[in-house]
Amino acid sequence: MTAATVEQVEQIPRGNLRVPRADFASVWATAARLNAAGSEVKGPDWYAGGVAATCQWLARAMYTPPWGPPRPPRTPATGTRQFAFEELIEREYLAAERLPERRPELLTSQPGWCEGIRATLRWAWRHDGPPPFDGDGRPTAWNPPANR
């Protein structure tokens, strides 16, 4: 996942965000940077990855795999390939809130993933809670294990 381009941020449908675009772009950039850094150093940063994936989906930014043509990103909680629009974002938010109960294996196999998705949707969609990262790039909705 890469950080947003200016063009991608400008093209986000107005109804998809309930926070300022500049704040959203900053969170997306932080998530992409931390996700890439975590993968290179100590394995996946699942929290940052969840935030970045959710931002990409909310922005309706195409995903370009290393093989094949660009495609819509997957919805972060349910995994379907659909562009974000208001009604679907609300359904995805509700699914994300139940994600740990529906997919408890994610809590151990991808620690932080569920929390990153939920933190992003609560903040960007529901405008309820802080951004997923504080000003220093630390998670606001998840405490990583001490050995990370």
MODELLER restraints for C-alpha pairs under 7 A, 6 or more apart:
rsr = mdl.restraints
at = mdl.atoms
rsr.add(forms.Gaussian(group=physical.xy_distance, feature=features.Distance(at['CA:1:A'], at['CA:32:A']), mean=6.08, stdev=0.5))
rsr.add(forms.Gaussian(group=physical.xy_distance, feature=features.Distance(at['CA:1:A'], at['CA:52:A']), mean=6.75, stdev=0.5))
rsr.add(forms.Gaussian(group=physical.xy_distance, feature=features.Distance(at['CA:2:A'], at['CA:32:A']), mean=5.40, stdev=0.5))
rsr.add(forms.Gaussian(group=physical.xy_distance, feature=features.Distance(at['CA:3:A'], at['CA:28:A']), mean=5.93, stdev=0.5))
rsr.add(forms.Gaussian(group=physical.xy_distance, feature=features.Distance(at['CA:3:A'], at['CA:29:A']), mean=4.60, stdev=0.5))
rsr.add(forms.Gaussian(group=physical.xy_distance, feature=features.Distance(at['CA:3:A'], at['CA:32:A']), mean=5.23, stdev=0.5))
rsr.add(forms.Gaussian(group=physical.xy_distance, feature=features.Distance(at['CA:4:A'], at['CA:25:A']), mean=6.47, stdev=0.5))
rsr.add(forms.Gaussian(group=physical.xy_distance, feature=features.Distance(at['CA:4:A'], at['CA:28:A']), mean=6.62, stdev=0.5))
rsr.add(forms.Gaussian(group=physical.xy_distance, feature=features.Distance(at['CA:4:A'], at['CA:29:A']), mean=6.51, stdev=0.5))
rsr.add(forms.Gaussian(group=physical.xy_distance, feature=features.Distance(at['CA:8:A'], at['CA:59:A']), mean=6.90, stdev=0.5))
rsr.add(forms.Gaussian(group=physical.xy_distance, feature=features.Distance(at['CA:8:A'], at['CA:61:A']), mean=6.33, stdev=0.5))
rsr.add(forms.Gaussian(group=physical.xy_distance, feature=features.Distance(at['CA:9:A'], at['CA:21:A']), mean=6.75, stdev=0.5))
rsr.add(forms.Gaussian(group=physical.xy_distance, feature=features.Distance(at['CA:9:A'], at['CA:25:A']), mean=6.65, stdev=0.5))
rsr.add(forms.Gaussian(group=physical.xy_distance, feature=features.Distance(at['CA:9:A'], at['CA:59:A']), mean=6.76, stdev=0.5))
rsr.add(forms.Gaussian(group=physical.xy_distance, feature=features.Distance(at['CA:12:A'], at['CA:59:A']), mean=4.87, stdev=0.5))
rsr.add(forms.Gaussian(group=physical.xy_distance, feature=features.Distance(at['CA:12:A'], at['CA:60:A']), mean=6.71, stdev=0.5))
rsr.add(forms.Gaussian(group=physical.xy_distance, feature=features.Distance(at['CA:15:A'], at['CA:86:A']), mean=6.27, stdev=0.5))
rsr.add(forms.Gaussian(group=physical.xy_distance, feature=features.Distance(at['CA:16:A'], at['CA:58:A']), mean=6.20, stdev=0.5))
rsr.add(forms.Gaussian(group=physical.xy_distance, feature=features.Distance(at['CA:16:A'], at['CA:85:A']), mean=6.28, stdev=0.5))
rsr.add(forms.Gaussian(group=physical.xy_distance, feature=features.Distance(at['CA:16:A'], at['CA:86:A']), mean=5.93, stdev=0.5))
rsr.add(forms.Gaussian(group=physical.xy_distance, feature=features.Distance(at['CA:16:A'], at['CA:125:A']), mean=6.89, stdev=0.5))
rsr.add(forms.Gaussian(group=physical.xy_distance, feature=features.Distance(at['CA:17:A'], at['CA:124:A']), mean=5.49, stdev=0.5))
rsr.add(forms.Gaussian(group=physical.xy_distance, feature=features.Distance(at['CA:17:A'], at['CA:125:A']), mean=5.49, stdev=0.5))
rsr.add(forms.Gaussian(group=physical.xy_distance, feature=features.Distance(at['CA:18:A'], at['CA:124:A']), mean=5.45, stdev=0.5))
rsr.add(forms.Gaussian(group=physical.xy_distance, feature=features.Distance(at['CA:18:A'], at['CA:125:A']), mean=5.41, stdev=0.5))
rsr.add(forms.Gaussian(group=physical.xy_distance, feature=features.Distance(at['CA:18:A'], at['CA:126:A']), mean=6.84, stdev=0.5))
rsr.add(forms.Gaussian(group=physical.xy_distance, feature=features.Distance(at['CA:18:A'], at['CA:127:A']), mean=5.81, stdev=0.5))
rsr.add(forms.Gaussian(group=physical.xy_distance, feature=features.Distance(at['CA:19:A'], at['CA:124:A']), mean=5.53, stdev=0.5))
rsr.add(forms.Gaussian(group=physical.xy_distance, feature=features.Distance(at['CA:19:A'], at['CA:127:A']), mean=6.70, stdev=0.5))
rsr.add(forms.Gaussian(group=physical.xy_distance, feature=features.Distance(at['CA:27:A'], at['CA:133:A']), mean=6.88, stdev=0.5))
rsr.add(forms.Gaussian(group=physical.xy_distance, feature=features.Distance(at['CA:28:A'], at['CA:52:A']), mean=5.63, stdev=0.5))
rsr.add(forms.Gaussian(group=physical.xy_distance, feature=features.Distance(at['CA:28:A'], at['CA:55:A']), mean=5.91, stdev=0.5))
rsr.add(forms.Gaussian(group=physical.xy_distance, feature=features.Distance(at['CA:30:A'], at['CA:137:A']), mean=6.54, stdev=0.5))
rsr.add(forms.Gaussian(group=physical.xy_distance, feature=features.Distance(at['CA:31:A'], at['CA:48:A']), mean=4.67, stdev=0.5))
rsr.add(forms.Gaussian(group=physical.xy_distance, feature=features.Distance(at['CA:31:A'], at['CA:49:A']), mean=6.65, stdev=0.5))
rsr.add(forms.Gaussian(group=physical.xy_distance, feature=features.Distance(at['CA:31:A'], at['CA:51:A']), mean=5.98, stdev=0.5))
rsr.add(forms.Gaussian(group=physical.xy_distance, feature=features.Distance(at['CA:31:A'], at['CA:52:A']), mean=5.12, stdev=0.5))
rsr.add(forms.Gaussian(group=physical.xy_distance, feature=features.Distance(at['CA:32:A'], at['CA:48:A']), mean=6.93, stdev=0.5))
rsr.add(forms.Gaussian(group=physical.xy_distance, feature=features.Distance(at['CA:32:A'], at['CA:52:A']), mean=5.68, stdev=0.5))
rsr.add(forms.Gaussian(group=physical.xy_distance, feature=features.Distance(at['CA:34:A'], at['CA:48:A']), mean=6.00, stdev=0.5))
rsr.add(forms.Gaussian(group=physical.xy_distance, feature=features.Distance(at['CA:35:A'], at['CA:44:A']), mean=6.67, stdev=0.5))
rsr.add(forms.Gaussian(group=physical.xy_distance, feature=features.Distance(at['CA:35:A'], at['CA:45:A']), mean=5.27, stdev=0.5))
rsr.add(forms.Gaussian(group=physical.xy_distance, feature=features.Distance(at['CA:35:A'], at['CA:48:A']), mean=5.11, stdev=0.5))
rsr.add(forms.Gaussian(group=physical.xy_distance, feature=features.Distance(at['CA:35:A'], at['CA:49:A']), mean=5.38, stdev=0.5))
rsr.add(forms.Gaussian(group=physical.xy_distance, feature=features.Distance(at['CA:38:A'], at['CA:44:A']), mean=5.44, stdev=0.5))
rsr.add(forms.Gaussian(group=physical.xy_distance, feature=features.Distance(at['CA:38:A'], at['CA:45:A']), mean=5.06, stdev=0.5))
rsr.add(forms.Gaussian(group=physical.xy_distance, feature=features.Distance(at['CA:39:A'], at['CA:45:A']), mean=6.42, stdev=0.5))
rsr.add(forms.Gaussian(group=physical.xy_distance, feature=features.Distance(at['CA:46:A'], at['CA:110:A']), mean=5.75, stdev=0.5))
rsr.add(forms.Gaussian(group=physical.xy_distance, feature=features.Distance(at['CA:46:A'], at['CA:111:A']), mean=5.97, stdev=0.5))
rsr.add(forms.Gaussian(group=physical.xy_distance, feature=features.Distance(at['CA:46:A'], at['CA:112:A']), mean=5.06, stdev=0.5))
rsr.add(forms.Gaussian(group=physical.xy_distance, feature=features.Distance(at['CA:46:A'], at['CA:113:A']), mean=4.68, stdev=0.5))
rsr.add(forms.Gaussian(group=physical.xy_distance, feature=features.Distance(at['CA:47:A'], at['CA:112:A']), mean=4.07, stdev=0.5))
rsr.add(forms.Gaussian(group=physical.xy_distance, feature=features.Distance(at['CA:47:A'], at['CA:113:A']), mean=4.71, stdev=0.5))
rsr.add(forms.Gaussian(group=physical.xy_distance, feature=features.Distance(at['CA:47:A'], at['CA:115:A']), mean=6.46, stdev=0.5))
rsr.add(forms.Gaussian(group=physical.xy_distance, feature=features.Distance(at['CA:47:A'], at['CA:116:A']), mean=4.59, stdev=0.5))
rsr.add(forms.Gaussian(group=physical.xy_distance, feature=features.Distance(at['CA:48:A'], at['CA:116:A']), mean=6.45, stdev=0.5))
rsr.add(forms.Gaussian(group=physical.xy_distance, feature=features.Distance(at['CA:49:A'], at['CA:113:A']), mean=6.76, stdev=0.5))
rsr.add(forms.Gaussian(group=physical.xy_distance, feature=features.Distance(at['CA:50:A'], at['CA:113:A']), mean=4.76, stdev=0.5))
rsr.add(forms.Gaussian(group=physical.xy_distance, feature=features.Distance(at['CA:50:A'], at['CA:114:A']), mean=6.84, stdev=0.5))
rsr.add(forms.Gaussian(group=physical.xy_distance, feature=features.Distance(at['CA:50:A'], at['CA:116:A']), mean=4.62, stdev=0.5))
rsr.add(forms.Gaussian(group=physical.xy_distance, feature=features.Distance(at['CA:50:A'], at['CA:117:A']), mean=4.95, stdev=0.5))
rsr.add(forms.Gaussian(group=physical.xy_distance, feature=features.Distance(at['CA:51:A'], at['CA:116:A']), mean=4.73, stdev=0.5))
rsr.add(forms.Gaussian(group=physical.xy_distance, feature=features.Distance(at['CA:51:A'], at['CA:117:A']), mean=5.43, stdev=0.5))
rsr.add(forms.Gaussian(group=physical.xy_distance, feature=features.Distance(at['CA:51:A'], at['CA:120:A']), mean=5.81, stdev=0.5))
rsr.add(forms.Gaussian(group=physical.xy_distance, feature=features.Distance(at['CA:53:A'], at['CA:76:A']), mean=6.32, stdev=0.5))
rsr.add(forms.Gaussian(group=physical.xy_distance, feature=features.Distance(at['CA:54:A'], at['CA:76:A']), mean=5.58, stdev=0.5))
rsr.add(forms.Gaussian(group=physical.xy_distance, feature=features.Distance(at['CA:54:A'], at['CA:117:A']), mean=5.89, stdev=0.5))
rsr.add(forms.Gaussian(group=physical.xy_distance, feature=features.Distance(at['CA:54:A'], at['CA:120:A']), mean=6.69, stdev=0.5))
rsr.add(forms.Gaussian(group=physical.xy_distance, feature=features.Distance(at['CA:56:A'], at['CA:73:A']), mean=6.98, stdev=0.5))
rsr.add(forms.Gaussian(group=physical.xy_distance, feature=features.Distance(at['CA:57:A'], at['CA:73:A']), mean=5.64, stdev=0.5))
rsr.add(forms.Gaussian(group=physical.xy_distance, feature=features.Distance(at['CA:57:A'], at['CA:74:A']), mean=6.78, stdev=0.5))
rsr.add(forms.Gaussian(group=physical.xy_distance, feature=features.Distance(at['CA:57:A'], at['CA:75:A']), mean=6.24, stdev=0.5))
rsr.add(forms.Gaussian(group=physical.xy_distance, feature=features.Distance(at['CA:57:A'], at['CA:83:A']), mean=6.92, stdev=0.5))
rsr.add(forms.Gaussian(group=physical.xy_distance, feature=features.Distance(at['CA:57:A'], at['CA:84:A']), mean=6.21, stdev=0.5))
rsr.add(forms.Gaussian(group=physical.xy_distance, feature=features.Distance(at['CA:58:A'], at['CA:84:A']), mean=5.52, stdev=0.5))
rsr.add(forms.Gaussian(group=physical.xy_distance, feature=features.Distance(at['CA:60:A'], at['CA:83:A']), mean=5.58, stdev=0.5))
rsr.add(forms.Gaussian(group=physical.xy_distance, feature=features.Distance(at['CA:60:A'], at['CA:84:A']), mean=5.99, stdev=0.5))
rsr.add(forms.Gaussian(group=physical.xy_distance, feature=features.Distance(at['CA:61:A'], at['CA:72:A']), mean=6.97, stdev=0.5))
rsr.add(forms.Gaussian(group=physical.xy_distance, feature=features.Distance(at['CA:61:A'], at['CA:73:A']), mean=7.00, stdev=0.5))
rsr.add(forms.Gaussian(group=physical.xy_distance, feature=features.Distance(at['CA:62:A'], at['CA:70:A']), mean=5.97, stdev=0.5))
rsr.add(forms.Gaussian(group=physical.xy_distance, feature=features.Distance(at['CA:62:A'], at['CA:71:A']), mean=5.41, stdev=0.5))
rsr.add(forms.Gaussian(group=physical.xy_distance, feature=features.Distance(at['CA:62:A'], at['CA:72:A']), mean=4.78, stdev=0.5))
rsr.add(forms.Gaussian(group=physical.xy_distance, feature=features.Distance(at['CA:62:A'], at['CA:73:A']), mean=5.88, stdev=0.5))
rsr.add(forms.Gaussian(group=physical.xy_distance, feature=features.Distance(at['CA:63:A'], at['CA:70:A']), mean=5.43, stdev=0.5))
rsr.add(forms.Gaussian(group=physical.xy_distance, feature=features.Distance(at['CA:63:A'], at['CA:71:A']), mean=5.29, stdev=0.5))
rsr.add(forms.Gaussian(group=physical.xy_distance, feature=features.Distance(at['CA:63:A'], at['CA:72:A']), mean=5.81, stdev=0.5))
rsr.add(forms.Gaussian(group=physical.xy_distance, feature=features.Distance(at['CA:63:A'], at['CA:73:A']), mean=5.31, stdev=0.5))
rsr.add(forms.Gaussian(group=physical.xy_distance, feature=features.Distance(at['CA:64:A'], at['CA:70:A']), mean=4.18, stdev=0.5))
rsr.add(forms.Gaussian(group=physical.xy_distance, feature=features.Distance(at['CA:64:A'], at['CA:71:A']), mean=6.35, stdev=0.5))
rsr.add(forms.Gaussian(group=physical.xy_distance, feature=features.Distance(at['CA:72:A'], at['CA:81:A']), mean=5.86, stdev=0.5))
rsr.add(forms.Gaussian(group=physical.xy_distance, feature=features.Distance(at['CA:72:A'], at['CA:82:A']), mean=6.38, stdev=0.5))
rsr.add(forms.Gaussian(group=physical.xy_distance, feature=features.Distance(at['CA:72:A'], at['CA:83:A']), mean=6.25, stdev=0.5))
rsr.add(forms.Gaussian(group=physical.xy_distance, feature=features.Distance(at['CA:73:A'], at['CA:81:A']), mean=5.93, stdev=0.5))
rsr.add(forms.Gaussian(group=physical.xy_distance, feature=features.Distance(at['CA:74:A'], at['CA:80:A']), mean=5.18, stdev=0.5))
rsr.add(forms.Gaussian(group=physical.xy_distance, feature=features.Distance(at['CA:74:A'], at['CA:81:A']), mean=4.48, stdev=0.5))
rsr.add(forms.Gaussian(group=physical.xy_distance, feature=features.Distance(at['CA:74:A'], at['CA:82:A']), mean=6.61, stdev=0.5))
rsr.add(forms.Gaussian(group=physical.xy_distance, feature=features.Distance(at['CA:75:A'], at['CA:81:A']), mean=6.20, stdev=0.5))
rsr.add(forms.Gaussian(group=physical.xy_distance, feature=features.Distance(at['CA:75:A'], at['CA:82:A']), mean=6.65, stdev=0.5))
rsr.add(forms.Gaussian(group=physical.xy_distance, feature=features.Distance(at['CA:76:A'], at['CA:117:A']), mean=6.60, stdev=0.5))
rsr.add(forms.Gaussian(group=physical.xy_distance, feature=features.Distance(at['CA:77:A'], at['CA:92:A']), mean=6.24, stdev=0.5))
rsr.add(forms.Gaussian(group=physical.xy_distance, feature=features.Distance(at['CA:77:A'], at['CA:95:A']), mean=6.16, stdev=0.5))
rsr.add(forms.Gaussian(group=physical.xy_distance, feature=features.Distance(at['CA:77:A'], at['CA:96:A']), mean=5.11, stdev=0.5))
rsr.add(forms.Gaussian(group=physical.xy_distance, feature=features.Distance(at['CA:77:A'], at['CA:99:A']), mean=6.64, stdev=0.5))
rsr.add(forms.Gaussian(group=physical.xy_distance, feature=features.Distance(at['CA:78:A'], at['CA:92:A']), mean=6.98, stdev=0.5))
rsr.add(forms.Gaussian(group=physical.xy_distance, feature=features.Distance(at['CA:78:A'], at['CA:95:A']), mean=6.99, stdev=0.5))
rsr.add(forms.Gaussian(group=physical.xy_distance, feature=features.Distance(at['CA:93:A'], at['CA:121:A']), mean=6.05, stdev=0.5))
rsr.add(forms.Gaussian(group=physical.xy_distance, feature=features.Distance(at['CA:96:A'], at['CA:117:A']), mean=6.77, stdev=0.5))
rsr.add(forms.Gaussian(group=physical.xy_distance, feature=features.Distance(at['CA:96:A'], at['CA:118:A']), mean=5.76, stdev=0.5))
rsr.add(forms.Gaussian(group=physical.xy_distance, feature=features.Distance(at['CA:97:A'], at['CA:118:A']), mean=6.32, stdev=0.5))
rsr.add(forms.Gaussian(group=physical.xy_distance, feature=features.Distance(at['CA:99:A'], at['CA:114:A']), mean=6.61, stdev=0.5))
rsr.add(forms.Gaussian(group=physical.xy_distance, feature=features.Distance(at['CA:100:A'], at['CA:107:A']), mean=6.77, stdev=0.5))
rsr.add(forms.Gaussian(group=physical.xy_distance, feature=features.Distance(at['CA:100:A'], at['CA:114:A']), mean=6.72, stdev=0.5))
rsr.add(forms.Gaussian(group=physical.xy_distance, feature=features.Distance(at['CA:112:A'], at['CA:142:A']), mean=6.62, stdev=0.5))
rsr.add(forms.Gaussian(group=physical.xy_distance, feature=features.Distance(at['CA:115:A'], at['CA:141:A']), mean=6.46, stdev=0.5))
rsr.add(forms.Gaussian(group=physical.xy_distance, feature=features.Distance(at['CA:115:A'], at['CA:142:A']), mean=6.29, stdev=0.5))
rsr.add(forms.Gaussian(group=physical.xy_distance, feature=features.Distance(at['CA:116:A'], at['CA:132:A']), mean=6.90, stdev=0.5))
rsr.add(forms.Gaussian(group=physical.xy_distance, feature=features.Distance(at['CA:119:A'], at['CA:132:A']), mean=5.42, stdev=0.5))
rsr.add(forms.Gaussian(group=physical.xy_distance, feature=features.Distance(at['CA:119:A'], at['CA:141:A']), mean=6.09, stdev=0.5))
rsr.add(forms.Gaussian(group=physical.xy_distance, feature=features.Distance(at['CA:120:A'], at['CA:131:A']), mean=6.92, stdev=0.5))
rsr.add(forms.Gaussian(group=physical.xy_distance, feature=features.Distance(at['CA:120:A'], at['CA:132:A']), mean=5.80, stdev=0.5))
rsr.add(forms.Gaussian(group=physical.xy_distance, feature=features.Distance(at['CA:122:A'], at['CA:128:A']), mean=5.25, stdev=0.5))
rsr.add(forms.Gaussian(group=physical.xy_distance, feature=features.Distance(at['CA:122:A'], at['CA:129:A']), mean=6.41, stdev=0.5))
rsr.add(forms.Gaussian(group=physical.xy_distance, feature=features.Distance(at['CA:123:A'], at['CA:129:A']), mean=5.38, stdev=0.5))
rsr.add(forms.Gaussian(group=physical.xy_distance, feature=features.Distance(at['CA:123:A'], at['CA:130:A']), mean=6.03, stdev=0.5))
rsr.add(forms.Gaussian(group=physical.xy_distance, feature=features.Distance(at['CA:123:A'], at['CA:131:A']), mean=5.65, stdev=0.5))
rsr.add(forms.Gaussian(group=physical.xy_distance, feature=features.Distance(at['CA:132:A'], at['CA:139:A']), mean=5.79, stdev=0.5))
rsr.add(forms.Gaussian(group=physical.xy_distance, feature=features.Distance(at['CA:132:A'], at['CA:140:A']), mean=5.33, stdev=0.5))
rsr.add(forms.Gaussian(group=physical.xy_distance, feature=features.Distance(at['CA:132:A'], at['CA:141:A']), mean=6.29, stdev=0.5))
rsr.add(forms.Gaussian(group=physical.xy_distance, feature=features.Distance(at['CA:133:A'], at['CA:139:A']), mean=4.53, stdev=0.5))
rsr.add(forms.Gaussian(group=physical.xy_distance, feature=features.Distance(at['CA:133:A'], at['CA:140:A']), mean=5.24, stdev=0.5))
rsr.add(forms.Gaussian(group=physical.xy_distance, feature=features.Distance(at['CA:134:A'], at['CA:140:A']), mean=6.15, stdev=0.5))
